[in-house]
Amino acid sequence: MAAVPLAAQTGSPGTERMRSTLMAPSTGPGDPASATASGHIRDTMAQRMQPCAMCHGKEGRSTRVGYFPRIAGKPQGYLFNQLQNFRDGRRRNPAMNHLMQFMTDDYLQEIAAYFSSLELPYPPARPNGLTPEQVQVAETLVFRGAPQRQIPACVACHGAKMTGRQPAMPGLLTLPADYLIGQLGAWQTGLRHAKAPDCMADVAKRLTADEVSALANWLSSQAVPADPRPVPAGNEPLPIRCGSGER
């Protein structure tokens, strides 16, 4: 489990300040707080989302802290689903559960649309420290899956280049290995859920601990292609039924 920063702990003054900023009402032309020497400050999502940088890094690019994912550039449908999951208790993180508690679907869509629209550079790939055998395990799962165990290839859902698939499948490259291991483990143990049918929970439970480690470290070390945008949905259905995958 990720350690929650002091300022982001549920009910702390820091969390309350974060939530008030995220949900701040729009400033109008008559509001003195919006006045500057050259005119007025527009209330923008970029201003409102500044508290997210505490964990997710500037503009949602992620940081070197291993438990917080990049959110910039992820598909809007994926981000919306995760915000809903935090609000409705399917995903557990004290700070996120608290911050999302009173947000409407419409506002969650605004947040998701903002972060999905950000096209920002990715961090460079890092060495993974895997043995050739572990690399083979990871690449087999990514590109071919394990059909005999009903594990589809990762690329079948997350895109041929693993940069994500519209409307709601995320890219996985360069995500911290600790984060990926933590999320796969949460699905395996029932700490993380998605809308039924929960396809990732089913897949994760069929992976061994060694496979999870190899996959996470391989994905975190792959360079992002020149075009990092999620691929269009296309006409081919997902290989397994997924409650949050296509909408």
Secondary structure by P-SEA (a helix, b strand, c coil): ccccccccccccaaaaaaaaaaaccccccccccccccccccccccccccccccccccccccccccccccccccccaaaaaaaaaaaaacccccaaaaaaaccccaaaaaaaaaaaaaccccccccccccccaaaaaaaaaaaccccccccccccccccccccccccccccccccccaaaaaaaaaaaaaccccccccaaaaaaaaaccaaaaaaaaaaaaacccccccccccccccccccccccccc
